[in-house]
Amino acid sequence: MLLSIIQGIFKSKPNINDLLQKAKAGNQEVLHDLLFANWPFMKKTATFVCKRPIDEHDEEFSIAMNGFHEAIRTFDSKENASFQTFAHLIIRRRLVDFIRKESARKERYLLLEPVQEESSSQHFIFDEKSIHTYSENEKSASRREELLQYQQLLAEFNLSFEELTKCSPKHSDARKTAFHIAQMIAESDELYESLLKNKRLPLKEIEHLVEVSRKTLERHRKYIIAVVLLLNSDFIYIKDYVKGEII
C-alpha cells in the first residue's frame, strides 16, 4: 500500500480520492501511509511558510502534520480544487495561527529591565492595559506597512487597489473559480516564476490546465494576479482582513 501511494499519490484523482475516503472512514493503515508518504510535502510547506528550514523535530512540523491530517478529514472533492492545494492551504493557516499566537504570547510577557538595586532575578511586567495599547499600535503599524508593501508589489504588475476594486468578479462562482486558478498558479513553481519574470499571466499554459475560456482568464487576469501575489506573501494582516471576501 505504502509503495503505491509514494509512487503515484497525486497522479490520479480517483486514486487519491479513494485513499482519502478510506482514511476518513477509519482505515488507520491508509491514514498512516498517507501521512508517511507526504512528510516531504509537509516539510516543504512548513519551510515555505516559516521562511526557515523545518524538520520533524520542530514544533512547526507537528502543526503541519496535524494540518495535513485535518485536510484528510475535511477535503471534499466536489468543492475543493485539488487535495494537495487544499492541504497546503490548511497547513499554511494552522502555521500562521501558531506564529501569530506565539507573537501575541511574547508581547504579553514583555519585560522591563530590572532596577539596578533589585535582584537580577526580579522583573517588572507591563500592566495589561499597557500591553494591549502596545500590541494594538504594533498591529496598526504592521497593517500599514503591509498595505504599502502590497501596493508597491502590485505596482510592479501595473495594478492598483482602485483597479482591483473595479475588476474583481462580482459573482461568487466566478470569484471562486478565479481564486482556484490563482491557487494553482501560486502552488506551481513553473507558473509562479513565469508570472514573476514576465509580469503577466502565462495564459497559454493555464488554458490547458483549466476548464475556463481564454476570454474569461483575460477578463479576470488582474484579480488572479493580485490573489497569487497575496497567497505567496507574508501579509498576514491583509490575508486576515480579506478572509472570506476574496472567494
N, C-alpha and C positions, 0 to 999 in steps of 0.2 A: 504493500500500500504506500509506504513512505517513498519508495523509489519512483513510483508512477507520479506521485504528487510533485516531487522535486523536478522531474523531467518535463512535466507539461502542465503545471497547475494553472497557468494563465493562458494557455494556448487555445483551449476550447471552452467556450462559455457554458455549454450544457454540462461539461465535466465538473467545472468548479462549482456551478450551482448545485449539482448533485451532491458533491462533497460537503458543501455548506449546509444543505438540508439535513444530511446525515449527522453532522456535528451539532446542529441546532436541535435535532431530535434526541440527542443524548449519547451519540456514539463517541465514547471517550477516546478510542483509538484514532479515529479520523480527526477529532479535535486536536489531540496531541501531535499528530503528524502534520497537520496544517500549521500549528504554532512552530514546530521544529523546523519545517521546511522554509518558513518565512522569517527566520532570525535575521538573515542578511537584510531583508527588506525593512524590518523593524529598526535595525541599527542605522541603516541609511536614512530612514525618515527622521529618527531621533537626532542624528548628527546634523541633518539639514535644518531642523527646527531650532536646535540648541546652538548651532554655529560652532560646534567643537566636537571632537571625536567622542562617541559614546560606545561603550561595550557592555556586556552582560552584567558587569559588576556595579554599574551605575544605577542609581535610583530612577533616572530618566528612562533607562531601558525597561525596567519593571513597569513603568507607566505606559510605555509604548506597547508592551506585551498585553497589558490589561486593555488598552485601547483596541488592539487587534482582536482580542477575544470579544470585546463589545461589538466590534464591527461584524464578526461572525454571527453573533446573536441577533443583530438588528438589520442586517443587509436584506434589502428587498429588490430583487432583480427587475421588478416591474416599475420601480420608482427611481432607482439609482443607476447612474451611467455604467459603472463597472465596479467590481468588488475591490480591486486594487486602489482605484481612485477614492472610493468610499472609505476604505481602511486608512489610507493616507490622511484624509481629512479628519477622521475620528481621532487618530493618534496625534495629529497636529493640535486639535482642540484641547485634548487632555494635557498635552505638554505645555501649551500656552497657559492653561488654567493653573497648572502646577507652578510655572515660572512666576505668574502674577501673584499667587498666594504666598510664595516664598518671598517675593519682593515686599508684599504687604506686611508679612511677619517681621521681616528685618526692619522695616520702617517703624513698626510698633515698638520695637525694642532698641531704638536709637539711644545711645548712652552719651551722657556728658562726661568729659574728662574728670577724674576725681580731684577734689580740692586738695591742695598741697599738704595741709596738715592732717588730712584724713588718711586712714589706712589704704594701701593700694588695692585692697580687695573691695573697697566701698565704691559704689557707683550711684549716680543720680539719674533716674529715668525721667524723660519728659512726661509731663502730665498728659492725660488722654486728649484734652482739648487742643493742646499744642501739637500733638502728633497728628490729629485729624486735620488741623489747619495746614500743617506742613505737607501732609500727604495730598490734600486737595490741590494745593498750589503746585506741587510737583507734577500731578496728573494733568493739570491745566497747561502747564508749560510743555509737557510731553505731547499733549494733543496738538498744540500749536506748532511744535517742531515737526511732528509727523505730517500735518497738513501742508506745511511749507515744503517738506521733502517730497511728498507725493505730488504736489503741484509742479515742482521742478522736474520730477521724473516724467510726468505726463507731458510737459512742455517739450521734452526730447522727442516725443512722438507727435508733436503738433496738436496736442489735445489740451483742453482746459476744463475746469469744473462747469463752466457755463455751457460748453458744448455737450458735455455728458448729460446734463440736465435735460437738454433738448432731444438727444438721440437715444436715450435709454428706452428699451422696449416697454410699451405701455401695458401689454397683456402679460399675465403671469406665465402662460405657456411659452410664449416667445422669450420671456426673460429666463425661464428655467432652461430652455434649450440653449440659449446663448451662454448661460452660466456653465452648463455641462461641457460645451465646446471649449470655454476658457479653462476649465479644469483639465481637460485633455491636453491642451497646449502647455499648461503650467507643469504638468507631470511628465511631458516628453522633452528630454534634453535636446533632441534634434530640432523640434518645432520651436521651443523656447529660445534656443540660441539663434535660430533663424530670425525670429522676431526682434531680438535684441540687436542683431547685426544689421538687419535691413530696415529696421524701424517700420515694418509693416507686416500684416498677417501673411503667412505662407498659404495663400488661398488655394493654390493648385494642390498642395499636399493635403490640406484639410478636406477638400472636396471629396477625395477618395476614401475618407475615413468616417464621414458622417452622412446621414440621410437628409441633408439640407441643401437647398439650391444655392448656387453661387450668388445669385441675386440677394438672397436672404443673408448670406455671410457678409456681403459687401454692405448691406443696409445696417447691420449691427456690428460692423468691424470696430468702431470706436469704443463701443461698450465692452466688447470682448477683450480688446487690448487693455482697457482700464482694469478689468477684472483680473486678467492674467497678471498684470503688474502688481495688483494688490495681493493676490494669492501668494505670490512668491516674494513678498516683502515681510518686513518685521514690524509693520504698522499695527500693533495690537489694539491700540485705542480706536483707530479708524475701523478696523475689522469688527470690533465690538459694537461700535456705533451703527454700522450698516447691516449688522447681522439680522437676517430676516427680511431685509429690504431689497437686496440685490438679486434674490431668487424668488 
